Amino acid sequence: MRPLHRSDPSTIAGHRLLGRLGSGGMGVVYLARTPGGGLAAVKLIRAEHAADPAFRERFRREARTAERITGRWVVRVLGADPEAREPWLATEYVPGPSLAEAVALSGPLPEPAVRAFGARLADALADLHAAGLVHRDVKPANVLLALDGPRLIDFGIARTAGATALTATDAMIGTPGFLAPEQARAAGAGEVGPPADVFALGCVLSYVLTGERPFGTGTVAAVVYRTVHEEPELDSVPASLRPLVASCLAKDPAARPTAGAVRDALGGTGGQAGELLPPGLPSLIAERSARVLDLPVPEPTALVSADPPRGPSRRRLIIGGSAALVAGAGGLTAWLATRPTGTGPGTGTRALATYTIGVQTDLSGPRKADGRAQERGARLAVEQFNARPDRPFDLAVRVRDDAGDPRRAVAAAEALGADRSVVAVLGPTTQEVVLAAVPVHQRTGLLYTAVATGLDQGQLSQTLLTGCYFEARPVGTTLQLAFSTAALARDIKRFAVVEDRAAGRFSWHMSNDAESTLAAYATVVRRPVATDSEDFAAAVRPLVADGVGAVLYAGASPRRAGLCARALAREGFDGLCGGIEPVLEREFLATAGSAAEGWYFGTSYADPDVIPTARAFAAAYRKRWGVPAASPVERYAVEAYDTVHAFAGAVGDLLEDGLAVQRDGVAHRFAERAYTGAVKSYAFGSARSYRFIDEVFAYRVEKGVPRCLGRSLEVNRKEKERREASRKP
């Protein structure tokens, strides 16, 4: 637990706050004394999120759901106010460690302890299911240990079985490694019922018995694939429990036991669970319990007034970023037109520290258009941040042109590293620039983030270890998901991959990713084209003769992709064709000519005019930089804009915690925080690789021009629904 900040309230609806249990992008969880003198965990949602009607409705649902949960082995709700300006929810406080922490501290738990705690967890789920609810995120981190047994927590995504989701239909809900195949497939709310919780319980039992996840670790895509298509690794599970755990992990939901059956198979809920824990854990639980009971009441913090606040909160101004600025079309323009004046830089009203964002990019080389877009997006973000009257610090921009040249990139990185006001850098446009600049940024401690380029898997795994480099975009080969899911939406049963060996390992990884995605649903054929060959006709001719319905170009060359398109057109192929972001360049369109028509691409960038949450950004960007309404906003501009706001949020987190703003601290906070921008949600896993669900965007060439269709999973879900509706009589 951390001390309260000076900006924190002293009380929330009669709950006297004692300290901070945790904080994140959505709000803060406090330890508090209830009006009756007991202890509670109080979740306070930030006002900027509560201003979103959809978010407030989700919070109402969470409060209603949690109030219906009354079993002994779940944390009870003590109070809630979903309608407050900053909504809150108070629950019982359990001072013990989580199951995840217990395994990390003591290793796998003994079988008798697992039987005792597992039976109680199963009993909690049985009560939950009897009330018509599904938890949907059962995992070790959501199980707290008390002396008398476990407590199941975090019902933020629980809902009534079969209810309509408030999230996108194709959004994967849950935690990879502890979610059921039907959740991993994101097949729809109706298929995620009580058996999904039983599957997750089986994963938890396996984990606490062995210390290992039954479907392994690695990238989200790899874990999800193994969950859906492969059998769990249960060799280390004790033989006496292996059949029960295996039945919980059945792929078919109907083949899994009920939560009540699992409870009974584990021996019921009698006995003292705490006595069965490894040495040290019971004393740790008791010590934490005693510690919080003796907590003094802290001095009052922020002045709490009965009057409604006049302006946005300090926290909102620190990390609100584009989420507040894009709340509604026209909202940003109206706010800028009516904001108070006289509080900006140079007015003399107050002195603010200034932190500088470096933009190291190509402004004069082959990708100067992408570099300019990143600079413009970054400058707009900084100007808007500095226009806020109650901002806690100022931002500045320092630009260095590396021309896409590795040698110039080293010099640019050295210059930015020497300027101690610079806290973060964005902007690389090529892999070569990244590899040249990363050692410099690592030495000077600067956070270095890419939105317009990405490394191959092998290069990326090594570069992420530096701790300074981040890619705020999906890994390149995963961009094939847009095309693969388009083929699935069209019910294509024969799928072909033209593996362009000129792209080296990248083409092999991309082909593997596509095959892994589609193998359970379609026949996948791979045809290689040698590095020194341009005879794409020889590769595609047998594919067309074989009746394939879709052809994916697995490579990175716009020109060679154009040759592939022409070869397919000459063979009379009229099925689905496509590739990924590196190919979608003018050279592809010029080489392919009319054969490019209809080609389908997955990209990491979006057209902000197509994404509803980004339209206010698009309007402000056009006004600031004189972009005509008929012209698209340049790619990577909104992604750079979002990234600068995320940088600002990391700085704000340090200041709010009373810490010095140092480069390594900014990088650490950037890695651990989640941020929702105008077009994407940004988060990084423990390996510091970008985590995403639906952050791949679909483009299609129409009348010779690439047109953004939207988020690929949403686009393809609608396409599938349209086709199914057309088949109905």
N, C-alpha and C positions, 0 to 999 in steps of 0.2 A: 504494500500500500504506500502511496506517495502523499505528501502533505497537500492541503488545499492551496490553490493559487489565489493570489489577491483578487483576480477577476472572477473567482467562483462565488456563487451565492452562499450565504450562511445556512439558510434553511430552504427546503422545498416542501410546501404544503404541510408544515408542521414537523417535518423530518429534519432534525439537526445534523448537519453534515460534519463528518469526522475526518475524512480523507478521500483520496482518489484511488479507486480500485483499477481503473483503466480508462483509456480514451481512444477515440478513433475518429474517422471522418464524419460519422453520423452523430456522435455525441460523447458524453462522459458518463461513466458509472461510478457513483459515490458510495462509500460506506456511511451509514447514517443511523442515528438513534430515532426510533419511532416515537410518536407522542406518548406511547405507553412505556417507553424505556427499553424496548428490545432493539435488536440490530436488524438492519435491512440493507439490501443493495438497491440503490435508486438509479435507474437509467434515465438520463435527461437528454432529450433530443434537441439538437441545435435548431434555432428558429428558421435558418435558411432551408432546411430540409422539410420542416413542418409547413413551410409556405407552399410546398408542392402538394396539390390535392391528392394525387395518387399515393405519395408517400404517407400522407396523414391517414389515408384510408387503410394502408397496410398496417400502420401502427394501431389504428383502432381495432383491426382484425387481430393483431397480436395480443392486445390487451383483452379482448373478448375471449380469445382462445385460452390465454393463460388463466383467466378467471374460472374457466370450466374445469381446470385440472386440479384435483383435490387429493390425489393418492398420497400415501405416506412417503413414497420414494421419489417425489418430485418437489421442487421448490414451490411454495405456495405464493400466490399474489396477495400482497397486503394492501395495495391501493394503486390507483392509476387515474390519470386525467388526460385522455387523448385530445381534448379540445383546448387545452392550455396553449398559450403562445409558444412555449417550449414544452411539448408534451413530456410526461414522465410516467414511469412504471416502477413500483416498489415491490420487491420480493424478499422472501426470507434470505438471510445471509448465512452461507455455509463456509466456515473458515478453513476447511481442509483443502488439501491439494487435489488436483484433477487426476483421473486415472492416467492421463498422458504424463503428467509430472511424476506420479508414483512409479510408473515403469521406467522413466528416465532416471530416477533417483536410485531405485532398487532392482531394476531389471524385471524379468518376467515374474508374475505372481504365482505362488503355489496353487496347485489344483484345488484344494479345499477352499481357499479364499476366493478363487474364481467362481467356484460353484455357488458360494454364498452370495457374492456380489452380483453374479450373473442372474441368479434367481430373483433377486430384488429388482434388478433392471428390467427383467422380463415381466415382473409383476407390475412395474410402473407402466410399461408399454401396454400390457393387457388392460389396465384401467383406462389408459388413453384411448385405445381402440374401442373399448366399450362405450366411451363417450362420443364416438364417431369422429375421432381426430387421428391424424397421422403426424408424427414428429418431423420426419424427412431429413434430419441431420444428426442422427445418433452416432457419436464418435467419442473417443477417450477424452478429448478436451471438454466435452459437454457433460461429463460425469464427474461430480465432486464427491470426495470421500469424507464422510462424517464418522464418528466413532461407532454409531449403530448401523452404518451401511451407506450406500451411495445415494446421491440425489441427482436426478436428471434435470438439466437446465437448458436454457436457450430455445424458446419456442417461437423465435422470430419468423421462421418460415413454415411452422406447423399450420395445418389448416384442415377443415372438414374434408373427409374422404370424398373424392369426386367433385369437389367444389371447383369453380372456375378460378384459374390462377390470375393474380394481378401482375405477374411477370410475363414476359414473352413466352409463348407456347413452347418454343424451341430452346429456351434457356435451361441449361443444366443446373438443377437445384440440388444442393448437397455438397459433400466433400469427397473428391475423388479418392479412392482407396477405401471408403466406408459408405459407398452408395450402391444401390441395386442396379442391375443392368437396365431395367426399365427407366430409372432416373438418368443413367448415363446416356441412353438413347434420346432422352428428352422427348419421348413419344407423345406426351400430352398428360394433362392433369389427371384424367380419368384412370390411367393405368398405374399411378403411384398411390397405392393403398397400404394397408397395414403390413402386407408381406414385405414391402420395401424396408420398413423398420426392423423386421425380423432378420432380413439379409444384413443390415448394418450391425445388428446385435451379434450375428455370427462373426462378422469382421472384427468387432471389438473383443469378443471372446478369444479368437485366434491371436489377436495382437497382445492381449495381456498374458496369455499363456506362453507365448514364444518371444515376444519383443519385436516381432516382424509382422508387416502387413501381408495378408494372404495373397494379394495381387501385386506385391512388390512396390517399388518406388520408381521414380524417374519423371519424365514429362507427364503433364496431364493427359495428353493424347495417348501415351503409351499405357498408363494405368487404366484409363477408360477402355482402351481396346482389350486389354487382358481381362478386365471385369466382364465385358460383354461376350468375349469369344473364347477365353481360356479357362481352364480349371484352376481353382485356388491351390496354393502350396500349403499343404497341411501336414507334411511329414513330421514336423516337430511338435504338433499338437498331441497331447497324451492319448494313447489308444482308447482309453475309456470315454473320452469326450469327442473323439474324432468323428464318429458317425453323426452325432447331434450337430456339431459345427458344420459338417458337410451338408446336412439336410437344410440348415438355415441358409446356406450359400447356393442352393439350387438355382439354376438360371430361370426356370419356370416359376413364377410367383405361386401358382397353384400347388406346386410340389413342396413348398416350405411349411413347416409346422406353424401353428399359431403362437403368439407370445405366451399365452397361458400354458400351452403344451411344453414350451421350452422351460418355463418356470418349474413345472412339475418334474420334468426330466432332470433338472439340476438339483432337485431335492427340496424344493419349497423354500419359504422365507423364514423358517425357524432358525434358532441358534444365534450366536454372537459373531457377527462378521469381523468385527475389529480384532478379536483375539486370534484370528487366522492370518492376519497380515504379517509381512516380513518384519523383523526387528527394526525399529526406528520409525516406521510409519505411524503406529498408534501414538507414540510420544510426539511426533511432529504435529499430528492433528490436535492433540491435547494442548501442546504449546501454543499453536496458533489460536485456539479457542480462548485460552487464558489471556493471551496478549490483547485481543480485541475487547475482551470484557473489561480490562483495566485502562482502556484508552481514555485520556482526559478530553474534555470538551474544548476544542480549539477556540482561539480568539475570533471574533466576527471578522469576516472577509469583506466581500463587496456589500455596499449598502443596498438593502432590499427595499424598494419603494412600492407602495400600493398603486402608484400611478403607472400607466403603460409607458414603456420606453419611447423616447422621441425619435430615435434613429437606430440604425443597425448596430448589433453588438460588436465588440472588439474582435471576438473570435470569428464572427461572420466576415468581417472585413479582412481578416488575415487569410482565411482559407476558402472563403466563398467562391472566389475565382469565377470561372465561366458559368458554374452552376447557377449563381444568382443572376449573372448578366444575361443569360439566355432563357430566363424563366418564361418569357412570352415574346412573341413577335412584336417588335416595336418598343418593348420595355426598356431595352438598353438605350435607344435613341431618346426616349422620353426622359429617362433618368439623367442622361448627360446634359439635356437641355435645361433641366430644372435644378441640378445639383448646386449646393452652396458654393460660393466663391470666396477667395481670400484666405484659403487654408493650404494652398499648394506650395511647392518649393519657391523660395524667394519672397514670400509675403511677410516673413518675419514673425509669424504667429508662434512657431515652435521649431526647434531643431530636431531633425530626424536623422537617424543613421541611414546610410545609403549602401545597399548591397547590389553588386553588379552581375548581370547575366551576360556571359560571353556567347557570341554567335560566331563560331569558326566554321566557315562554309565556303562553297564555290560561288564566287560572284563574277568570275571572268573566264571560266573554263567551260567544259562541255555540258555541265549541269547547272549553269548559272541561273536558269529560270527557277529550278528547285531551290537553289541557295537564296535567291532573292525572295521567294515566297516565305521561306523560313525566317529571314530577317524581318520582313514586313509583319508576319504573324507575331513574332517576338516583340517588336516595337509597339504594336497595337496593345498587346497584353500589358506591357510596362506602362504605357500612357494611361490606360484605363485604371490600372492599380494605383498609380500616383494621383489620379483625379479623385480618389475617395477621401472625403474630408477627415475621417477618423482613422486613417491607416496608421499602423504602428511603426512603419519604416518606409523609406523610399526605395525604388528600384532604378537601376540605370542599365544601359545596354552598351557593350563594347564589341565591335565587329572586327573580325580579321578574315581577309580573303585568302583562302588556301588554294584557289583555282582548281581544286580537285587533284592537286599534285602532292604526293607524299612528302617530298622535301620541304615544300612550302608549308605543309601541315605541321611539321615538326617546329618550324620557326614560329608559326602562329600559336601553337600550343605553348611554346616557351614564353612568348610575349604575354599571353593571358595568365600563365602561371606566375609570372613576375609581378602582376598587378594583384596585390593582396585584397583588394576590394571585390574581386571576382570570386563568386562562390559556386558557380555551376556553368557548364558550357553545353551548347547543343549545336547541331548542324552538319555532321559529316554526310557526304554524298556518295562515297565509294568505300568498298571494303579496304582498299589499299590505304586510304587516308586514315581509316579507323586504326588499322594495325600499326601505322607509323606514329600516330598521335597518342595512343593509349599509354605507352611507357612513360611519356612526358607527363601526362595528366596523373598517372599513378604516382610518380615521384613528387609532384607538387600537390597531390591530394585533391585535385579538382574532380568533381562529378562531371562525367562526360556522357551525354545522352544522344542517341540516334533515333530519328523518326523517318528519315528518307532513305535509309539503307540498312542492310543487315548482314551479319556474317553467316557463313556456312556453319552447320552444326559442330564440326570438329574445331573450327576456329573459335566459335562462340563459347564452347564449354571451357576452353582455356582462358579466354579473355575475361569472362565473368569472374574468374577467380581473383582478378586484380582488385575487385571491390570498388572500382571507380567507374566502370563502364556499364551502361544500361541501354537496352533497346526497348523503347516505348512502342513496340509493334510486335505482331506475331512473328515467330520464326518463319523464314522464307518459304520452306517447303509446305508448311501448313496452309498456305494461301490456296493450295489446290482444293481445300474443302469447299470453296465456292462452286467450283466446277463439278466436283464429285457429288455434292448434295443436289446440284441441278440435274445430274443424270438420275439420281435416285428419285427426285420429284417427278421425273418423266417416265419412271418405271422402266428404265433401259436395262436390259438383261445381259448384253454383251458390250463390254467397255474395253477400249484399247488405249495404251500409253505408248507414245513415240518417245523413246528414251534417247535424247540427244547427248551422246558421249562427249561432245565438245564442251559441255558444262561440267565435266569431271564428276566428282562425288556428288555434287548437287543434284544431278539428274537421277542418280541411283537412289538417293534419299527421297526425292520427290516421287519417284515411281513407287518406292516401297510404301510411302505414306498413302498414296492413292489406292494401292492394292489393299492395304490394311483397312482403309475406310470402306471399300466396296466389296471385299471378298465374301462377306456373308450374304450379300444381296445380288451379286452379279458375277458373271465370268469375266475375269480380267486377263487380257492378253498384252504382253510387253514386246515391243519391237525396237531393237537398238538401231541407231544410225551412228556409224563410226566418226571419230573426230575429224579425220581427213576426207570425209565424204560429204557431198551435198546431194546425194541421190535419195531424196526423201520419197520419190515415187516407188522405189523398190521396197521401202518399208510399209507404205500405206496401201499399195495395190492389193496384197493378200488380205489386209484388214477389211477393205471394202468388199472384196469377194466373199469374205467370211460373214458378212452381214452385221458388223458391229454397229451399234447405235450412237456411240460417242467416242471421240478421239481427243485425248489430252496430250498437248505438246509439253514434255517434261524437259525443259531447258531454260536458258537465260539469254539467248541471243535473239533480238528482234528480227534481224535479217534472216536467220535460219528458221525462225518461226514463220516468217513470211513465205519462205520456200516450201515449208510444210503445208501451209494453207493453199498455195498454188497447186501443189501435187494432189491434195485432196480434191480440189475443185476439178482438176483435169480428169480425175477418176470418177467424177459424177457423184461424189459423196454429199449427201444432203442432211446428215445427222448433226448432232451437237459437237462443236469444235471449241477448243479453248486453251488457255494457258494461265500464267500468273503475272504479277506486277512487272517484273523486269522486262517482259516482252512488250508490254503495252506502250510502245513509243512510236514516234512518227516514222521511224525506219521500218517498223513492221507494217504500218498502213501503206507506206510507199511500195515496199517489196511485194506485199500480198495483193495490192490493188483491190479489185472487186471481190477477190476471194476472202478478204477480211470480213466481209459483211456477215453479221450474226455471231462472230466469235465472242466467246464468253470468258471473262477474266475475274480472278480473285485478287484484290489489292488490300494493302494496309491503310490506304488513304481514302477519304470520302469526299464527295461533293457536298459542301455544307448547305447548299440550296435544297438538297434532297432530304437531309436529316432534320427533322422538325426542331430538335434542341439546338441546332447550329445556325438557324436562319437569322437570328438577331446578330450573331457574329458576322455572317455574310453581309448583312446590311451595313454594319459598322465598318467592315473591311473595305467594302466598295466606296463608301463615303470618304474614308481616310486616304485611300490610295487611288481614287479616281478610276476604279474598274467599272466599265459600262455594265448596265443591267443585263445586256445580251451576252456578255462574256462570262465564262465560268470563273469562279475564284480559283487561283492557282493551287495545285495539289501541294500538300504538306504545310500550307499556311495555317490552317486551323489546328493541325497536330502540333505545330510549334507553339501556337498560342496557348493550347492546353498545357503543354509541357512547362512553359514559363509560370503559369498559375500553380502547377504542381511544385515547382521550385520554390515559389513564394510561400506555399503552404508548409514546406519543410522548414524554411527559415522561421516562419511564424510559430511552428511547434516548438522549436528550440527556445525562442523568446518567451513563449507562454510558460514553459517549464523552468524559466529562470536560468537558462544555460547560455554560455557564450556561443555566438554564431561562428563556428569554425568549419572548415571545409569538410573534414571527415564526419562531423556531426550532421551537416547538410546531406551528405551522401547516405548516411545511415538512416536518417529520418525519411528521405526520399524512398529508400528501399522498403521501409516497414509500413508506410502509410498507404492507404487506398484513396484514390481521387477520382471523382466523376467530372469529366470535362464536357465540352460542347458536343463531341462526337464519340468519345470512348470512356470506358472506365479503366483506370490505370492501377495495377497492383502487381507486386512482384513476390514470388515465392522465396523459400529459404535459399534456393540456389541463385536468387536474384535474376531469374529469367522472367520475362513478361508473361503474366497469366491472363487468359482471355476466354470468353465463351462465344460471344457473337460479335467479334471485332474484325471480321473479314468482310469486305465490301464487294459487291458484284457490279461489274461493268459489262456492257454489251455494245459491240460496234453496230451503229445504226446510221445508214446513209453516209458511211465513211467516217463517222465521228464516234468516239467512245462516250457512252452515256451511263452515268451511275444509276443503278436500279435501287440501291439501298443496302441494308445489312443482308448478307447472303442467306443466312438461315431463315430470316423472315421472308425474303423474296421467294425462296424455294418452297417454304411452307405454303405460301399463298398460291404458288404455281401448282403444287400438289392438290390443294383444296379445289382449285379451279378445274383441274382435270378430272378429279373425282366427281365434282358436281356435274360436269358435262356428260359423264357416262350414265348418270341416273336417268331413268325414264321420265 
